[in-house]
Amino acid sequence: MAGRGSVCGVPRMTSTLRWKPWHSTDCLHDYETTIMKRRKVLFITAWYPLPNNPVFGTFVKEHAKAVQRFDDVVVLHCVGRDQHLPGLWRMEQEAAPTLTEGIPTYRLWERAFPMLQASYVVRLWSVLRAVHCIAEQGFRPDIIHAHVYSVGVAAAVTSKVRRIPLVITEHTSEFPRKIIPRLRIWGARFAFRQAQLVMPVSHRLQQAMEEYGVKARFQVVPNVVDTSLFAPRVDASGPKQGTEILFVGRLDSEHLKGIPYLLGALAQLKQARQDWRLHIVGDGPVRCEYEQMAKDFGLAPHVTFHGMKARHEVAAFMQRADLFVLPSLWENLPCVLIEAMACGLPILSTRVGGIPEMVDDETGVLVTPGNEAALLQGLTHMLDSLDRYDRRAISRKAQRYSYEAVGRSLHAIYEECLRS
């Protein structure tokens, strides 16, 4: 683990910055003229990439990579309950370099009990013991940064016991979907009240949390993308068979990404024009169902399912495409949309979650979710007007979601919390 020595031979010094919003240009200027002290930040999260599911919670990992630019990070991933554990809890350090990417990562399991209350107590105890063990190994955190309300109570209790400031980032769409059980929302309200700062990834998510009666000091801090990987293409693309439309996402059994509506709209579009191709990148339990749906609609020559792809392959798809479509029924602040914007892609998406906070008239078109007619109208409009979009300008708008921008903002937030 990284120590507290020097950076490039320059001694680390305490920052004298006052906290400012994550998008503040003054904040960026201050950081360019200030040598910062690297803090030790412990992420406690319910979501993080797993060996059998490397895309699970990737947005939390991207936050960790942003923080790593300016601070030292260790991740404690609360994987969940295991009824076969011989003891109350077990912690292992993740060894796979493709999953850690240089960030020390610990997996934590706790014993499952029939009574939910007992399981909550074991979760609290296991997190307390895990943080103690991590500290004994030499990483004594200056601040705890929890992700997702389901670990909030354990993080809040640990914060109080160890007298470490706590901030919480919220990502889940359960708040706007209003599907959180009563017992869990009580715990979430308690955790958010204890935190120095609560950071939903979008203003819409903050509003949904407040509708649940959450009272906290809020500051929106968005998701993060690698803008060095996801960037506009620098060379000419190869031959194409019409305009290339791209979708990237999980093909989930709840159909939350709106693929049935997209295929239905394209079936109608095909009757009027065939100067386009749709590429679907992603996998999930209903992929076969969607492939059959495309065949039934007569779309097989126009729609290609590519399955799961590595991040660098996704970036290549985006750099080649002409239009990105995300017809979701529910979202917060989807990383995939930011990645598409960083590649300079015009966007066709839906007015859900934080998407209207990202997409404006210069970057794309938003339509009503779950509406084939609206999607068809949006597709027709975008295909006819792609030339008016400036891909470089779209990419520049995505720079506020970069590792650099969000990492600087989070460091400033940590400093403010430590001072207060």
Residue, then its C-alpha position, 0 to 999 in steps of 0.5 A: m500500500a502506498g505510504r505518506g512519503s513524497v510525490c515525485g520528490v516533492p514533500r506532501m503538504t496539507s491543502t488550504l483549499r475551501w470546498k467548492p462544487w465538483h464542476s467549479t473551475d476555480c476549484l480546478h485552478d486552486y488545485e493546479t497551484t496547490i501541493m496536496k497531501r494524499r489522504k488515506v481513503l477507505f471505500i466501503t461498498a456493496w457493489y464492486p466488480l467480481p471474478n464471475n461478474p466483472v461489470f458489477g459495480t464498475f462505476v464504484k471502481e471508476h470512482a476509486k480510480a479517480v480518487q487514486r489520482f490524489d489519495d491512497v485508496v483501499v476498497l472493502h467490498c461487502v459481498g454479502r451473506d454466506q450461510h456456509l461460513p464456519g464463523l461469523w465473517r471472512m475477509e480475503q484480499e482480491a489477487a486478480p490484477t484485472l479486478t484490482e488495477g492497483i487498488p488494494t481490494y478486500r472481499l468481506w462475507e458475513r454469516a447468514f441468519p434466518m432473522l433479518q435483525a441478526s444479519y444486520v448485527v453480524r454485518l455491523w460486527s464484520v465491517l468493524r472487525a474488517v476495518h480493524c484488520i485493515a488498520e492493523q495491516g498499516f492502512r489507517p484511513d483518514i476518511i471513510h467513503a461508503h457507496v450505496y445505502s445498503v452498507g450505510v449503517a455499518a459504515a456510519v457505526t464504524s465511523k463513530v466507533r473509530r472517529i473517522p469522517l464519513v461521506i456516502t455516494e449513492h448510485t442506486s435507482e431504487f430511490p426513484r423506482k420507490i422499491i426500498p423496503r421500510l426497514r432498509i429506508w430507516g437504516a438509510r436515513f440513519a446513515f445519511r444523517q450521520a454522514q458529513l456529506v451525501m453525494p448522489v450521482s445526479h440531482r434527480l437521485q437527490q430529489a428521489m432521496e428527499e422524497y423518501g424523507v432523507k435529510a442530509r447535507f447533499q452535493v451531487v458528484p457524478n459518475v466517472v469515465d476514463t476519457s483517455l480511453f473513451a475519446p473521439r476516433v483519430d483515424a477514418s473508419g472502414p467501410k460502412q453499410g449505412t449509419e451505425i447505431l450503437f447500444v451498450g448495456r446489460l440485457d436484463s430480464e426486467h427489460l429496464k434498458g428498453i430494448p423491446y421498444l427499440l426493436g419495435a421502433l426499428a421494425q417500423l423504421k425499416q419500412a421507410r428506410q434501411d440506411w442504418r445498422l444497429h449494433i448491440v453490445g452486452d449480454g444478459p439472461v434475455r439475449c436469446e429472447y431479444e435475438q428471436m424478437a429481432k428475427d420475428f420483426g425481420l430485423a436480422p440483417h440490420v441488427t447484430f448482437h455482439g455479446m459482452k466486450a472488454r472496455h477497450e473493445v467497447a471504446a472501439f465500437m463507440q469510436r466507429a459508431d455514428l449514433f448512440v441509443l439508450p432507451s432506458l426505462w430507469e437510470n441514474l447517471p449511466c456511465v455508458l452514456i458518458e463514455a459515448m459522449a466522451c467518444g463524441l457520439p450524438i445521443l438518443s435517449t430517454r427522459v429518466g433519472g439524471i440523463p436530462e442533466m447530461v444531454d442537451d440540444e447540442t449533444g442529442v435528443l431525449v424522448t419519452p420512455g417506453n414509447e415506440a412512436a417517440l423512439l421512432q420519431g427520435l431515430t428518424h430525426m437523428l438519422d436526418s440531422l447527424d451532420r449538425y452535431d460536433r463530435r469534438a464539442i460533445s467530447r469536450k462536454a464529457q471532460r467534467y466526468s474525467y478521473e482528473a475532474v472528479g478526483r480533484s473534487l473528491h479530494a477537496i471534499y475530503e479535506e473540507c470534511l477533515r477540517s470540519 
